[in-house]
Amino acid sequence: MYDPAVHDHGHDHAGGRAGDRRALTIALCLALGYMGAEVVGGLWTGSLALLADAGHMFSDAAALTLSLFALWVAQRPASARRTYGYYRAEILAALVHGAGLVLVALLVAREALERLGEPQPVMGLPMLLIATGGLAVNAAALVILNRGRGASLNVRGAWLHVLSDALGSGAAIIAGALVWGFGWHAADPLASLAISVLIVISAWKLLAEATDVLLEGAPRHIDVDRVRDAIVEVPGVLAVHDLHVWTITSGMVALSCHVVAKDPSHAGALLTSVGATLEERFGIGHTTIQVEPEGFEESETCD
């Protein structure tokens, strides 16, 4: 088995998770701090859009709490039973994020459709001001979470929650302006419908990526055919088969394969060359490679 930088990878993940934890904690405090203001403001102004945005901010707080919990669980060491440890807890959290977003969208859409039939009076100016404050809070949280979203699907799920909430605040601002300026009260439930659509769009990609990881599909940024070609190009390799590439957790890609060697007596050097190629060209550092002589036939029990 070749894993040339297992210790470095561990430090990178630990340092990254520490930064993610700080960012998630700050974003959680911001979400909780303004959620109450939107609830009070929504009840005071009669705005469904504000209440929807408050509900979405509550889902943000729940999502951020889940993300923090997943980070804590993922740090637990591997055991004889769970040899990869608990890294997948972050992916499960991302899946729950996506499902939670869809549920929030459906609840908001149902209430909005009911209100479209009977538009209710809304206080436009207070609604506009409160929604503007919500947008400012969400913008600050997006900046804080932005650094970790590229490396962690878990953090990306939280970031998407906050992004869709920010877009919802924008829709509430527009609706508040229309109610205040033109007395168009139907703008409030229409803005709520727009918020629900934005939520579903943000959830879809997250659900798809989390499902890919759980089904152990190849990472989308890695072309498996190119990986196969790169291995075959290594001097001393005749062929490669049973090639599998999957994601353990965000930023941790694993690979296993069987390599047919011209000279199996130099298996150590061959493993080093193949491992270095995979690390340098594709960033794959967690590899399990079986070296076989030409003409070797495995029994069915070895599959």
C-alpha positions as CSV (number, residue, x, y, z in Angstrom):
1,M,0.0,0.0,0.0
2,Y,1.4,3.4,-0.9
3,D,0.5,6.5,1.1
4,P,3.4,8.8,0.8
5,A,2.0,11.7,2.8
6,V,-0.4,10.2,5.2
7,H,0.9,12.2,8.1
8,D,0.9,15.5,6.1
9,H,-2.6,14.8,5.0
10,G,-3.7,14.2,8.5
11,H,-2.2,17.6,9.6
12,D,-3.8,19.4,6.7
13,H,-7.2,18.0,7.5
14,A,-6.8,18.8,11.2
15,G,-5.7,22.4,10.5
16,G,-8.5,22.8,8.0
17,R,-11.1,21.5,10.4
18,A,-10.0,23.8,13.1
19,G,-10.5,26.8,10.8
20,D,-13.9,25.4,9.7
21,R,-14.9,25.0,13.3
22,R,-14.1,28.6,14.0
23,A,-15.9,29.9,10.9
24,L,-19.0,27.7,11.6
25,T,-19.2,28.9,15.2
26,I,-19.1,32.6,14.3
27,A,-21.7,32.1,11.5
28,L,-23.9,30.2,14.0
29,C,-23.8,33.1,16.5
30,L,-24.7,35.6,13.7
31,A,-27.6,33.4,12.6
32,L,-29.0,33.0,16.1
33,G,-28.5,36.7,16.9
34,Y,-30.7,37.9,14.0
35,M,-33.2,35.1,13.7
36,G,-35.1,36.4,16.8
37,A,-35.2,39.9,15.2
38,E,-36.8,38.5,12.0
39,V,-39.4,36.5,13.9
40,V,-40.4,39.6,15.9
41,G,-40.3,41.7,12.8
42,G,-42.3,39.2,10.8
43,L,-45.1,39.0,13.4
44,W,-45.1,42.8,13.8
45,T,-45.3,43.7,10.1
46,G,-47.4,40.7,9.1
47,S,-44.8,39.7,6.5
48,L,-44.7,36.0,5.4
49,A,-41.4,36.7,3.6
50,L,-39.8,37.9,6.8
51,L,-41.1,34.9,8.7
52,A,-40.0,32.6,5.9
53,D,-36.5,34.2,6.1
54,A,-36.5,33.7,9.8
55,G,-37.5,30.1,9.4
56,H,-34.7,29.7,6.8
57,M,-32.3,31.4,9.3
58,F,-33.4,28.9,11.9
59,S,-32.6,26.1,9.4
60,D,-29.2,27.8,8.9
61,A,-28.6,27.7,12.7
62,A,-29.6,24.0,12.7
63,A,-27.4,23.3,9.7
64,L,-24.4,25.1,11.3
65,T,-24.9,23.2,14.5
66,L,-25.1,19.9,12.6
67,S,-21.9,20.9,10.7
68,L,-20.1,21.5,14.0
69,F,-21.3,18.2,15.4
70,A,-20.1,16.4,12.2
71,L,-16.7,18.0,12.5
72,W,-16.4,16.8,16.1
73,V,-17.5,13.3,15.2
74,A,-15.1,13.2,12.2
75,Q,-12.2,13.8,14.5
76,R,-12.8,10.6,16.4
77,P,-10.0,8.1,15.6
78,A,-10.4,5.0,13.5
79,S,-11.1,1.7,15.1
80,A,-10.9,-2.0,14.2
81,R,-14.5,-1.8,13.1
82,R,-14.5,1.6,11.4
83,T,-11.1,1.5,9.7
84,Y,-11.7,4.8,8.0
85,G,-12.8,6.5,11.2
86,Y,-15.8,8.8,11.1
87,Y,-15.0,11.0,8.2
88,R,-18.3,10.2,6.5
89,A,-20.2,11.9,9.3
90,E,-19.5,15.2,7.4
91,I,-21.0,13.8,4.2
92,L,-24.1,12.6,6.1
93,A,-24.4,16.1,7.5
94,A,-24.3,17.5,4.0
95,L,-27.0,15.2,3.0
96,V,-29.2,16.3,5.9
97,H,-28.5,19.9,5.0
98,G,-29.8,19.3,1.5
99,A,-32.9,17.5,2.7
100,G,-33.6,20.2,5.3
101,L,-33.4,22.9,2.6
102,V,-36.0,21.1,0.5
103,L,-38.3,20.7,3.4
104,V,-38.1,24.4,4.3
105,A,-38.8,25.3,0.7
106,L,-41.9,23.2,0.5
107,L,-43.3,24.6,3.8
108,V,-42.7,28.2,2.6
109,A,-44.2,27.5,-0.8
110,R,-47.3,26.0,0.7
111,E,-47.9,29.0,2.9
112,A,-47.2,31.5,0.1
113,L,-49.7,29.8,-2.2
114,E,-52.4,30.1,0.5
115,R,-51.6,33.8,0.9
116,L,-51.7,34.5,-2.8
117,G,-55.4,33.6,-2.7
118,E,-56.0,36.1,0.1
119,P,-53.2,38.7,0.3
120,Q,-52.8,40.1,3.8
121,P,-51.7,43.7,4.7
122,V,-48.0,44.1,5.3
123,M,-46.0,47.0,6.8
124,G,-43.7,47.7,3.9
125,L,-41.0,50.0,5.4
126,P,-40.3,48.0,8.6
127,M,-40.2,44.9,6.5
128,L,-37.7,46.5,4.1
129,L,-35.4,47.6,7.0
130,I,-35.5,44.3,8.8
131,A,-34.8,42.3,5.6
132,T,-31.8,44.7,4.9
133,G,-30.4,43.8,8.3
134,G,-30.8,40.1,7.6
135,L,-29.0,40.5,4.3
136,A,-26.1,42.2,6.0
137,V,-25.8,39.4,8.6
138,N,-26.0,36.7,5.9
139,A,-23.3,38.5,3.8
140,A,-21.0,38.5,6.9
141,A,-21.6,34.8,7.4
142,L,-20.9,34.1,3.7
143,V,-17.5,35.9,3.9
144,I,-16.6,33.9,7.1
145,L,-17.5,30.5,5.6
146,N,-16.2,31.2,2.1
147,R,-12.6,29.9,2.8
148,G,-13.7,26.4,3.8
149,R,-16.4,25.8,1.2
150,G,-14.0,24.7,-1.5
151,A,-12.4,21.9,0.5
152,S,-15.3,20.6,2.7
153,L,-18.7,19.4,1.4
154,N,-19.9,19.8,5.0
155,V,-19.0,23.5,5.1
156,R,-20.2,24.0,1.5
157,G,-23.6,22.7,2.7
158,A,-23.7,25.3,5.5
159,W,-22.5,28.0,3.0
160,L,-25.3,27.1,0.6
161,H,-27.8,27.4,3.4
162,V,-26.6,30.9,4.2
163,L,-26.4,31.9,0.5
164,S,-30.0,30.9,-0.1
165,D,-31.0,32.8,3.0
166,A,-29.1,35.8,1.7
167,L,-31.0,35.6,-1.6
168,G,-34.2,35.2,0.4
169,S,-33.4,38.4,2.3
170,G,-32.9,40.1,-1.1
171,A,-36.3,38.9,-2.2
172,A,-37.8,40.2,1.0
173,I,-36.2,43.6,0.5
174,I,-37.7,43.8,-3.0
175,A,-41.1,42.8,-1.7
176,G,-40.9,45.3,1.2
177,A,-40.0,48.1,-1.3
178,L,-43.0,47.1,-3.5
179,V,-45.4,47.0,-0.6
180,W,-44.1,50.3,0.8
181,G,-43.9,52.2,-2.5
182,F,-46.9,50.8,-4.4
183,G,-49.1,49.1,-1.8
184,W,-48.8,45.8,-3.7
185,H,-49.3,43.3,-0.8
186,A,-49.1,40.3,-3.1
187,A,-45.4,41.0,-3.5
188,D,-44.9,39.4,0.0
189,P,-46.1,35.8,-0.9
190,L,-44.5,36.1,-4.3
191,A,-41.2,36.9,-2.7
192,S,-41.7,33.9,-0.5
193,L,-42.2,31.7,-3.5
194,A,-39.0,33.0,-5.0
195,I,-37.2,32.2,-1.8
196,S,-38.5,28.6,-1.9
197,V,-37.3,28.2,-5.5
198,L,-33.8,29.5,-4.6
199,I,-33.6,27.1,-1.7
200,V,-34.4,24.1,-3.9
201,I,-31.8,25.2,-6.4
202,S,-29.1,25.5,-3.8
203,A,-30.0,22.1,-2.3
204,W,-30.0,20.1,-5.5
205,K,-26.2,20.2,-6.2
206,L,-25.4,19.5,-2.5
207,L,-27.7,16.5,-2.5
208,A,-26.2,15.2,-5.7
209,E,-22.6,15.5,-4.5
210,A,-23.3,14.0,-1.1
211,T,-25.1,11.1,-2.8
212,D,-22.2,10.5,-5.1
213,V,-19.8,10.2,-2.2
214,L,-22.1,7.8,-0.3
215,L,-22.4,5.7,-3.4
216,E,-18.6,5.8,-3.8
217,G,-18.8,7.3,-7.2
218,A,-15.6,8.7,-8.7
219,P,-15.0,12.4,-7.7
220,R,-16.3,14.7,-10.4
221,H,-13.0,16.5,-10.8
222,I,-11.1,13.3,-11.5
223,D,-11.2,11.6,-15.0
224,V,-10.8,7.9,-14.2
225,D,-9.7,7.1,-17.8
226,R,-6.9,9.7,-17.4
227,V,-5.9,8.1,-14.1
228,R,-5.8,4.7,-15.8
229,D,-3.6,6.0,-18.7
230,A,-1.2,7.7,-16.2
231,I,-0.7,4.4,-14.4
232,V,0.0,2.5,-17.6
233,E,2.5,5.2,-18.6
234,V,4.6,4.4,-15.6
235,P,7.8,2.5,-16.6
236,G,7.4,-1.2,-15.7
237,V,3.6,-1.3,-15.8
238,L,2.0,-3.5,-18.5
239,A,-1.7,-3.0,-17.6
240,V,-4.1,-2.0,-14.8
241,H,-7.4,-3.4,-13.9
242,D,-10.0,-3.3,-11.1
243,L,-9.4,0.4,-10.8
244,H,-11.6,2.2,-8.3
245,V,-11.5,5.8,-7.3
246,W,-13.8,7.2,-4.6
247,T,-14.1,9.9,-1.9
248,I,-13.8,9.1,1.8
249,T,-14.8,12.6,2.8
250,S,-14.3,16.1,1.3
251,G,-10.7,16.5,0.1
252,M,-9.8,12.9,0.8
253,V,-9.7,10.8,-2.4
254,A,-8.9,7.1,-2.3
255,L,-7.8,4.7,-5.0
256,S,-7.4,0.9,-5.3
257,C,-6.2,-1.0,-8.3
258,H,-4.3,-4.1,-9.6
259,V,-1.2,-3.4,-11.6
260,V,0.4,-5.9,-13.9
261,A,4.2,-5.5,-13.7
262,K,6.9,-6.5,-16.3
263,D,9.1,-7.5,-13.4
264,P,7.3,-8.2,-10.1
265,S,10.6,-8.5,-8.3
266,H,10.9,-4.7,-8.4
267,A,7.4,-4.2,-6.9
268,G,8.6,-1.8,-4.3
269,A,10.1,0.7,-6.8
270,L,7.0,0.3,-9.0
271,L,4.7,1.1,-6.1
272,T,6.7,4.2,-5.3
273,S,6.6,5.4,-8.9
274,V,2.8,4.7,-9.4
275,G,2.0,6.3,-6.0
276,A,4.1,9.4,-6.8
277,T,2.4,9.8,-10.2
278,L,-1.1,9.6,-8.6
279,E,-0.1,12.1,-5.9
280,E,1.5,14.6,-8.2
281,R,-0.9,14.5,-11.1
282,F,-4.3,13.9,-9.4
283,G,-3.7,14.7,-5.7
284,I,-4.6,11.1,-4.7
285,G,-2.5,10.2,-1.7
286,H,-4.6,7.3,-0.2
287,T,-3.9,4.4,-2.5
288,T,-4.0,0.6,-2.3
289,I,-2.2,-1.1,-5.2
290,Q,-1.7,-4.8,-5.8
291,V,1.2,-5.7,-8.0
292,E,0.7,-8.9,-10.2
293,P,3.0,-10.7,-12.6
294,E,1.9,-11.0,-16.2
295,G,-0.6,-13.9,-16.7
296,F,-1.6,-14.0,-13.1
297,E,-5.2,-15.2,-12.6
298,E,-7.0,-14.4,-9.4
299,S,-9.5,-16.9,-7.9
300,E,-13.0,-15.7,-7.6
301,T,-12.6,-15.5,-3.8
302,C,-10.0,-12.7,-4.3
303,D,-12.4,-10.3,-6.0
